[in-house]
Structures are given as structure tokens and as C-alpha cells.
Amino acid sequence: MNNAERFIASFNRIHNYLSFLDNEDEHKKPFYRLLDENEHRNPAVKKYKNDLQIFADLRNVMVHKKLVPSSYIAQPTDKVVEHIEQIEEELKSPVKVFPLFKRDVIHFNSDDLFTAVLKTINEKRFTHFPIYKNKKLMGLLTEKGITLWLANHLKDETIQLKKTMVEEILLEDKNKNNYLFIKKNMSVEVAADLLKNDRRLDALLITENGKISEPPLGIITPSDL
């Protein structure tokens, strides 16, 4: 198979995939319209939209401007063919957040001592901790929330760290709910867009189906992306 045939074949597979009509050769929507409709469904479409539009123009020239039967007016370079095939792969198999961001998510109970959190930060260098009360999530304790709490209590002159419970800090944090639960099969690019488009989010907690009742399988913070 030469480069022209590989290019056309890959383009047609992309067209079929985006139209959700893998077994249909007729009555397809225009390719440009498919790109517009799928831009927010598939992160790879958004990422490569301009390239795909150029490839659509090239495909139309190759297919509709033939001068000699069974031959193409242009032969795409190896680099172009490799690029469209790479786009096709990303469209169909985007990288998922799990297991890429699989990690132990250390959590605390509301009546745990604050010193236990500080010890974990020192040993593990983790900075985001789900806090539970009666097995229900109260919120997310973060390095930022801890810093603000310490700053607010400096006027007390002496902070009784060894007697302070986690709940006391969390209840004063107005940003304790700045998190989202996401499904483990969410693509990395969609997760990145969530954090990029909402700067208030401190973390994305990964669970099997994105439900708060499920145990976290991993966590993504803005610094991870």
C-alpha cells in the first residue's frame, strides 16, 4: 500500500469513527461538521482540529481531482501519513487518567490530630487529603488551607498543634469543596481541561465511576499537569 492509499484509508477510518457509522458508506455528515460536533466530545479532535481540516482538503483534492484513473494527483509524504495515523490512534484510544495517576490517596478522619497530617506531609510530601466524618466526605484538606489556618491563628500567639483536630482546620476552610470526582476512564486531556477551565479546583479524585461513595483510586492536582 503506497502513501496515498494509506492516507485515504486512515482518513476514511477517522470519518467513519467520528460519524459513528462504521458500517455505512453513504449519507455521512460533512467532515467539517463532524469536527465541530465532536470537538467537545473527544479531546483529540480539539487538539488536532486544524490538522484534520487540512487533511480533509488534501483528501478532497486527491479523490476528486484525479487526472488519470487509478492514480492520485498527490502522494503524501511519510511524515504526513504517520501523522494522520497517529491522530487516528489518539482519537480512538485517548490516554486515560487511570492507571496513569494511580496512587495511594491518604485520608484522615475528622477527629484525627493535626500533627498526624503534618507528619504525613513531612514524610510523604503529599499535600491533599480527603477528610471523612462518620464515613462521609467532609472536604479536602490542602496545603493552602493549612497555611491560611495557621496565618489566621497567629494572633493566638500559641497554637496548640498537639491538641488541634483536623476538623477544626477544615471547617474554617472556605475552599474545602474545591474538588471533583471523575471516572477512571476519563481521558487525561479532558481532566486537564477541567483543571484549566476552573482555576478554583484543587484536585480531581479518581474513582471507578466518578462517585463520591467510591474509594479514591488516585488523585490529580494542577501541578501534576
C-alpha positions as CSV (number, residue, x, y, z in Angstrom):
1,M,0.0,0.0,0.0
2,N,1.5,3.3,-1.0
3,N,1.3,6.6,0.9
4,A,-1.8,7.9,-0.9
5,E,-3.7,4.7,-0.2
6,R,-2.6,4.7,3.5
7,F,-3.6,8.3,3.9
8,I,-7.0,7.8,2.3
9,A,-7.6,4.7,4.3
10,S,-6.7,6.4,7.6
11,F,-8.8,9.4,6.7
12,N,-11.9,7.2,5.9
13,R,-11.5,5.3,9.2
14,I,-11.4,8.6,11.1
15,H,-14.5,9.8,9.2
16,N,-16.4,6.6,10.0
17,Y,-15.3,6.8,13.6
18,L,-16.5,10.3,14.1
19,S,-19.8,9.7,12.3
20,F,-20.5,6.6,14.4
21,L,-21.4,4.9,11.1
22,D,-18.7,2.3,10.8
23,N,-20.9,0.2,8.6
24,E,-22.2,3.0,6.4
25,D,-20.6,4.4,3.3
26,E,-23.4,6.8,2.4
27,H,-25.3,9.6,3.9
28,K,-22.4,10.7,6.1
29,K,-22.3,14.2,7.5
30,P,-19.7,16.5,6.0
31,F,-16.3,16.0,7.7
32,Y,-16.0,19.7,8.8
33,R,-19.4,19.4,10.6
34,L,-18.3,16.2,12.3
35,L,-15.3,18.0,13.6
36,D,-17.4,20.8,15.0
37,E,-19.8,18.3,16.7
38,N,-17.1,16.1,18.2
39,E,-14.7,18.9,19.3
40,H,-16.0,18.8,22.8
41,R,-16.6,15.0,22.9
42,N,-13.1,13.9,22.1
43,P,-10.1,15.9,23.2
44,A,-8.0,14.7,20.2
45,V,-10.5,16.3,17.8
46,K,-10.0,19.6,19.6
47,K,-6.2,19.1,19.7
48,Y,-5.9,18.3,16.0
49,K,-8.8,20.1,14.5
50,N,-6.7,22.3,12.3
51,D,-4.6,19.4,11.0
52,L,-7.7,17.4,10.3
53,Q,-9.3,20.2,8.3
54,I,-6.1,20.4,6.2
55,F,-6.2,16.7,5.7
56,A,-9.8,16.9,4.6
57,D,-8.8,19.4,2.0
58,L,-5.9,17.2,0.8
59,R,-8.2,14.2,0.7
60,N,-10.7,16.0,-1.4
61,V,-8.1,17.1,-3.9
62,M,-6.7,13.6,-4.1
63,V,-10.1,11.9,-4.6
64,H,-11.9,14.4,-6.7
65,K,-9.1,15.9,-8.9
66,K,-7.8,12.7,-10.4
67,L,-6.4,13.2,-13.9
68,V,-5.6,9.5,-14.6
69,P,-7.7,6.6,-13.4
70,S,-6.2,4.5,-10.5
71,S,-3.7,7.2,-9.7
72,Y,-3.6,10.2,-7.3
73,I,-2.6,13.8,-8.1
74,A,-0.5,13.9,-5.0
75,Q,1.4,11.4,-2.8
76,P,1.5,12.5,0.9
77,T,5.0,12.3,2.5
78,D,5.9,9.6,5.0
79,K,5.6,12.3,7.8
80,V,2.1,13.2,6.8
81,V,0.9,9.6,6.7
82,E,2.5,8.9,10.0
83,H,0.9,12.0,11.5
84,I,-2.7,11.1,10.4
85,E,-2.3,7.6,11.6
86,Q,-1.1,8.8,14.9
87,I,-4.1,11.2,15.1
88,E,-6.3,8.2,14.3
89,E,-4.8,6.2,17.2
90,E,-5.3,9.1,19.6
91,L,-8.9,9.6,18.5
92,K,-9.8,6.0,19.2
93,S,-7.6,5.4,22.2
94,P,-7.0,8.5,24.3
95,V,-4.7,8.1,27.3
96,K,-6.9,7.6,30.4
97,V,-6.3,9.1,33.9
98,F,-6.1,5.6,35.3
99,P,-3.7,3.9,35.8
100,L,-1.5,6.8,34.8
101,F,-2.4,8.7,38.0
102,K,-3.0,5.7,40.2
103,R,-1.6,6.3,43.7
104,D,-2.4,5.9,47.3
105,V,-4.8,8.7,48.4
106,I,-4.1,9.2,52.1
107,H,-7.2,10.3,54.0
108,F,-7.9,11.3,57.6
109,N,-10.9,11.2,59.9
110,S,-12.3,14.5,61.3
111,D,-11.1,13.6,64.9
112,D,-7.5,12.8,63.9
113,L,-4.9,15.1,65.3
114,F,-3.5,17.8,63.0
115,T,0.0,16.6,63.9
116,A,-0.7,13.3,62.1
117,V,-1.3,15.4,58.9
118,L,1.9,17.3,59.4
119,K,3.9,14.1,59.9
120,T,2.5,12.7,56.6
121,I,3.3,15.9,54.7
122,N,6.9,15.7,56.1
123,E,7.3,12.0,55.2
124,K,5.3,11.6,52.0
125,R,5.3,15.2,50.6
126,F,1.6,14.8,49.9
127,T,-0.5,18.0,50.2
128,H,-4.1,17.0,49.5
129,F,-6.1,14.8,52.0
130,P,-9.8,13.8,51.9
131,I,-11.3,14.2,55.3
132,Y,-14.1,11.9,56.5
133,K,-16.6,12.0,59.3
134,N,-18.8,9.0,60.0
135,K,-17.6,7.6,56.7
136,K,-18.8,10.7,54.8
137,L,-16.5,13.0,53.0
138,M,-16.4,16.4,54.7
139,G,-14.0,18.1,52.2
140,L,-10.4,18.2,51.0
141,L,-7.7,19.5,53.3
142,T,-4.9,21.1,51.3
143,E,-1.6,22.8,52.0
144,K,-3.2,26.1,51.1
145,G,-6.0,25.6,53.6
146,I,-3.5,24.7,56.3
147,T,-1.4,27.7,55.6
148,L,-4.4,30.1,55.8
149,W,-5.5,28.5,59.0
150,L,-2.0,29.0,60.6
151,A,-2.0,32.6,59.4
152,N,-5.4,33.3,60.9
153,H,-4.4,31.9,64.2
154,L,-1.0,33.6,64.6
155,K,-2.8,36.2,66.7
156,D,-3.4,33.5,69.3
157,E,0.4,33.6,70.0
158,T,0.4,29.9,70.9
159,I,-1.2,27.4,68.7
160,Q,-1.9,24.1,70.4
161,L,-1.0,21.9,67.5
162,K,-0.9,18.7,69.6
163,K,-4.5,19.3,70.7
164,T,-5.9,20.5,67.3
165,M,-8.1,18.1,65.4
166,V,-8.3,18.0,61.6
167,E,-12.0,19.1,61.7
168,E,-11.1,22.4,63.3
169,I,-8.9,23.4,60.3
170,L,-11.3,22.1,57.7
171,L,-14.3,23.9,59.0
172,E,-12.6,27.2,58.6
173,D,-11.5,26.5,55.0
174,K,-14.0,28.1,52.5
175,N,-12.3,26.2,49.7
176,K,-12.6,22.7,51.2
177,N,-15.1,21.7,48.5
178,N,-12.9,22.7,45.5
179,Y,-12.6,19.2,44.1
180,L,-14.4,16.9,41.6
181,F,-14.8,13.2,41.4
182,I,-14.0,11.7,38.0
183,K,-14.3,8.3,36.3
184,K,-11.2,6.3,35.9
185,N,-11.7,6.0,32.2
186,M,-11.7,9.8,31.7
187,S,-9.0,10.9,29.2
188,V,-6.1,12.9,30.5
189,E,-6.8,15.8,28.2
190,V,-10.4,16.1,29.5
191,A,-9.1,16.1,33.0
192,A,-6.5,18.7,32.1
193,D,-9.3,20.9,30.6
194,L,-11.3,20.6,33.8
195,L,-8.4,22.0,35.9
196,K,-7.5,24.6,33.3
197,N,-11.1,25.9,32.9
198,D,-11.8,26.1,36.6
199,R,-8.8,27.5,38.4
200,R,-10.6,27.1,41.8
201,L,-10.3,23.3,41.6
202,D,-7.6,21.9,43.9
203,A,-7.9,18.3,42.8
204,L,-9.6,15.6,40.8
205,L,-10.3,12.5,42.8
206,I,-10.4,9.3,40.6
207,T,-12.9,6.6,41.4
208,E,-14.3,3.6,39.4
209,N,-17.4,5.5,38.3
210,G,-16.7,9.0,39.5
211,K,-19.0,8.7,42.5
212,I,-18.3,10.2,45.9
213,S,-19.3,6.9,47.6
214,E,-16.5,5.1,46.0
215,P,-12.9,4.9,47.4
216,P,-10.4,7.1,45.6
217,L,-8.1,5.2,43.2
218,G,-5.9,8.2,42.5
219,I,-5.7,12.0,42.6
220,I,-4.7,14.7,40.1
221,T,-3.7,18.2,41.2
222,P,-2.9,21.2,38.9
223,S,0.8,20.6,39.5
224,D,0.5,17.1,38.0
225,L,-0.5,18.5,34.6
